[in-house]
């Protein structure tokens, strides 16, 4: 059976990057594809489901033909067009003249110009993941800045720390405390009277 001689327009979607243009031709099970790519245009034709499809695009800017690639899959044909001027401004549109009705924006790949520029970290703000500015403060997990702290020394068990007796002597507290302690050991006068008086059970 002969294929139809009527040329149809396939659905085409496009997206842009700083140095590339992405085209997707939404045709499945294609055969007899023909591509004619020049720096300023692309002519395409193919058979799909025994129907003829074709279009021609005249690009807004220039393409590097040698660096551009085509890829065919069972459901679509994808084309990556390399811009000739690598540092050129983003194209305001894909084509010269009016946009054809079958050309759509590929929102799954689309990025605006400002989205490709990664935000710069302010100086001196590098450090912990998720908490910039905390660099160089390694230590206990979850508590940056505690590295190298010896808790045994903090509790009085470290070498070079004065013991309690030495500290008290330096503060003039040892003699006063010895006097207070001797008073605690001496029996109270009321206790002596109670000890001398016989209890009722003894009588």
C-alpha positions as CSV (number, residue, x, y, z in Angstrom):
1,X,0.0,0.0,0.0
2,X,1.4,3.4,-1.0
3,X,1.9,6.0,1.6
4,X,-0.1,9.2,1.5
5,X,1.4,12.0,-0.5
6,X,0.0,14.7,1.8
7,X,2.7,16.2,4.0
8,X,1.7,16.6,7.6
9,X,3.4,18.7,10.3
10,X,4.6,16.7,13.3
11,X,4.5,18.1,16.8
12,X,7.8,19.6,17.7
13,X,8.9,20.9,21.2
14,X,12.0,22.9,22.0
15,X,14.0,24.1,24.9
16,X,17.1,26.3,25.3
17,X,20.4,26.3,27.3
18,X,23.3,28.7,27.2
19,X,25.1,26.8,24.4
20,X,22.4,24.4,23.1
21,X,19.0,24.1,21.6
22,X,16.9,20.9,22.2
23,X,14.4,19.8,19.6
24,X,12.0,16.9,20.0
25,X,10.0,15.6,17.0
26,X,7.1,13.6,18.4
27,X,6.8,10.8,15.9
28,X,6.7,7.1,16.7
29,X,8.0,4.3,14.5
30,X,9.6,6.6,12.0
31,X,11.4,5.5,8.8
32,X,13.1,7.1,5.9
33,X,14.2,10.1,7.9
34,X,15.9,12.9,6.1
35,X,17.7,15.8,7.8
36,X,19.2,18.8,6.1
37,X,20.9,21.0,8.7
38,X,22.7,24.2,7.8
39,X,24.0,27.0,10.1
40,X,20.6,28.8,9.7
41,X,18.0,26.1,9.0
42,X,16.8,22.6,9.5
43,X,14.7,20.7,6.9
44,X,13.2,17.4,8.1
45,X,11.0,14.7,6.5
46,X,10.0,11.2,7.6
47,X,7.4,8.4,7.3
48,X,5.3,7.4,10.4
49,X,2.3,5.2,10.3
50,X,2.5,5.3,6.5
51,X,2.1,9.1,6.5
52,X,4.5,11.7,5.3
53,X,5.7,14.4,7.8
54,X,7.9,17.3,7.1
55,X,8.8,20.9,8.2
56,X,11.6,23.5,7.7
57,X,12.8,25.8,10.4
58,X,14.8,29.0,9.8
59,X,16.7,29.6,13.0
60,X,17.0,32.9,14.9
61,X,20.7,32.4,15.3
62,X,23.4,30.3,13.8
63,X,24.1,26.6,14.5
64,X,27.3,24.6,14.6
65,X,26.4,21.9,12.2
66,X,29.4,19.6,13.0
67,X,28.7,19.7,16.8
68,X,25.0,19.0,16.5
69,X,23.6,15.5,17.0
70,X,20.4,13.5,16.2
71,X,19.0,10.6,18.1
72,X,16.1,8.3,17.2
73,X,13.9,6.4,19.7
74,X,10.7,4.3,19.1
75,X,8.6,7.3,20.3
76,X,10.5,10.4,19.2
77,X,13.5,11.9,17.5
78,X,15.6,14.2,19.6
79,X,18.1,16.8,18.2
80,X,20.7,18.7,20.1
81,X,21.8,21.8,18.2
82,X,25.0,23.5,19.3
83,X,25.0,27.2,19.1
84,X,27.8,28.6,16.9
85,X,28.6,31.5,19.3
86,X,29.2,29.8,22.7
87,X,29.0,33.0,24.7
88,X,26.2,34.6,22.8
89,X,23.1,35.9,24.5
90,X,20.1,33.6,24.8
91,X,17.9,33.5,21.8
92,X,14.6,35.4,22.4
93,X,12.9,32.9,20.1
94,X,13.8,29.8,18.1
95,X,12.8,30.9,14.6
96,X,12.8,33.9,12.4
97,X,9.4,35.1,11.6
98,X,6.1,33.7,13.0
99,X,6.0,30.6,15.1
100,X,4.3,27.6,13.5
101,X,1.2,26.1,15.2
102,X,2.9,22.7,15.8
103,X,5.9,24.2,17.6
104,X,5.6,24.0,21.4
105,X,7.8,24.8,24.4
106,X,9.4,21.7,26.1
107,X,8.7,22.6,29.8
108,X,10.4,19.5,31.0
109,X,13.7,20.8,29.7
110,X,13.2,24.5,29.7
111,X,15.3,26.7,31.9
112,X,15.5,30.5,32.0
113,X,18.8,32.3,31.6
114,X,19.1,33.2,35.3
115,X,18.4,29.6,36.3
116,X,21.7,28.4,34.8
117,X,23.8,30.7,36.9
118,X,24.6,29.0,40.3
119,X,24.4,31.3,43.3
120,X,27.8,32.3,44.6
121,X,28.7,31.7,48.3
122,X,29.5,34.9,50.1
123,X,33.2,35.1,51.2
124,X,33.8,33.4,54.6
125,X,30.5,31.6,54.5
126,X,31.9,28.1,53.7
127,X,31.7,25.4,56.3
128,X,29.2,22.9,57.7
129,X,26.7,21.5,55.2
130,X,23.5,23.3,55.6
131,X,25.1,25.9,58.0
132,X,27.5,28.1,56.1
133,X,29.9,30.1,58.1
134,X,30.6,27.4,60.6
135,X,33.8,26.1,59.0
136,X,36.7,25.1,61.2
137,X,34.5,24.3,64.2
138,X,34.7,20.6,64.3
139,X,34.2,18.7,67.6
140,X,31.4,16.7,69.2
141,X,28.7,15.4,66.7
142,X,26.0,18.0,66.6
143,X,28.0,20.5,68.7
144,X,30.6,22.1,66.5
145,X,33.3,24.0,68.4
146,X,33.6,21.5,71.3
147,X,36.6,19.5,69.8
148,X,39.5,19.0,72.1
149,X,37.7,19.6,75.4
150,X,38.6,17.2,78.1
151,X,35.6,16.7,80.4
152,X,37.8,14.8,82.9
153,X,39.8,17.9,83.5
154,X,36.6,20.0,83.8
155,X,35.5,17.7,86.6
156,X,38.8,18.1,88.6
157,X,40.5,14.9,87.5
158,X,43.1,16.5,85.2
159,X,46.8,16.9,85.9
160,X,47.9,20.3,87.0
161,X,44.7,21.3,88.7
162,X,44.9,22.0,92.5
163,X,43.1,19.6,94.8
164,X,40.4,20.8,97.1
165,X,42.6,21.0,100.3
166,X,45.1,23.2,98.5
167,X,42.4,25.5,97.2
168,X,40.8,25.8,100.6
169,X,44.2,26.6,102.2
170,X,44.9,29.3,99.7
171,X,41.5,30.8,100.5
172,X,42.0,30.7,104.3
173,X,39.1,28.3,104.8
174,X,40.9,25.2,106.1
175,X,41.4,26.5,109.7
176,X,37.9,27.8,110.0
177,X,36.4,24.5,108.8
178,X,38.6,22.5,111.2
179,X,37.2,24.6,114.1
180,X,33.7,24.0,112.9
181,X,34.4,20.3,112.5
182,X,35.8,20.1,116.1
183,X,32.6,21.7,117.5
184,X,30.6,19.0,115.7
185,X,32.6,16.3,117.5
186,X,32.2,17.8,121.0
187,X,29.1,16.6,122.9
188,X,26.4,19.2,123.4
189,X,25.6,20.2,127.1
190,X,22.0,19.2,126.7
191,X,23.0,15.8,125.4
192,X,25.2,15.3,128.6
193,X,22.3,16.1,130.9
194,X,20.0,13.8,129.1
195,X,22.7,11.0,129.3
196,X,23.1,11.6,133.1
197,X,19.3,11.5,133.9
198,X,18.0,7.9,134.3
199,X,15.1,7.0,132.0
200,X,11.8,5.8,133.3
201,X,12.4,2.2,132.3
202,X,15.7,2.1,134.3
203,X,13.8,3.2,137.5
